Structures are given as C-alpha cells and as structure tokens.
Amino acid sequence: MTVYEAIKQMRDLSKKGEPFSFTFASYSKTKDTSDGNIHVSRALLRKRDSDANNQYADCQESYTNLDTGEPRRFWQCCLLVFNGQTLTIS
C-alpha cells in the first residue's frame, strides 16, 4: 500500500468515526529536528488546515490522538505504517 492510499483510507475511516493506528517519522521544520518514529495507537484525522493557517497544509495531515486527546500533525511523506501495514512512497 502506498502512503497516498493509506491517507485515503485514514480519511474514510475518520469520516465513519473509526479509529486507526499509524507510525510516522517525526520532523519539526522550525527546529530542524526529529524525535524518531512516533506510534499512535488510536487516532482520527481532523479537517485539513487551510493554506492561510498553515503554509504546509498540502503536505501535512492533522489528527487527534485519541489516547491523549492532543491535536497533532504529521508530514505525509513521513508516514511509515498504517494499521500494521508498512507503506511505500509510490
């Protein structure tokens, strides 16, 4: 499965209110740092930010970590695993 197929499935599941798990490589563009791979056990995607609020909106996904209640984001290209399945870029 590709990253883009996984994101489509994430969106579909989120619309139904069905949580999913995923793992991504963290990256902070402002700090130019990474905290390594992050695993989220239960999440739902949130509505994508507008370009006016986030200049990288087309490259990032917003989600809610259902275990912590935190609203977070990840870079699409850093998505590694979706519901236990390793992903490919293309």
Buried (B, 14 or more C-beta within 10 A) or exposed (E): BEBBEBBEBBEEBBEEEEBBEBBBBBBEEEEEEEEEEBEBEEBBBBEBBEEEEBEEBEBBBBBBBBEEEEEBBBBBEBBBBBEEEEBEEE
